[in-house]
């Protein structure tokens, strides 16, 4: 039986959308090389950058 690893010894990647670090999960063991996003939400926002789409310009009254 394999020895258990400490959490600090697990591989870490950075999410391609939000830039947060994500640690290896057993669920990702077979596809770790393909994992790019930390969550479904980040995967859904993948082409829009960190803050998402830019809102339209508004005047001083918010209209």
MOGIJO-V71662 format. One record per residue. OMEGA is omega in degrees with one decimal (* if undefined). Layout:
<<OMEGA> <OMEGA>>
This chain:
<<-178.4> <177.6> <178.6> <177.6> <172.7> <-179.3> <-179.5> <-179.0> <-178.8> <178.2> <-178.8> <173.9> <176.6> <179.5> <-177.7> <-178.3> <-173.2> <178.1> <178.7> <176.7> <176.4> <-178.4> <177.6> <175.6> <179.4> <179.6> <-178.4> <-172.5> <-176.9> <-175.1> <-174.9> <-179.6> <-178.5> <-177.1> <180.0> <-174.5> <-176.6> <-176.3> <175.5> <179.4> <178.4> <178.3> <178.5> <-179.3> <-169.9> <-177.2> <-171.0> <-179.1> <-174.4> <-174.7> <-178.7> <-177.0> <179.7> <-179.8> <178.5> <178.7> <179.4> <178.6> <-175.9> <-179.1> <-179.9> <179.8> <*>>
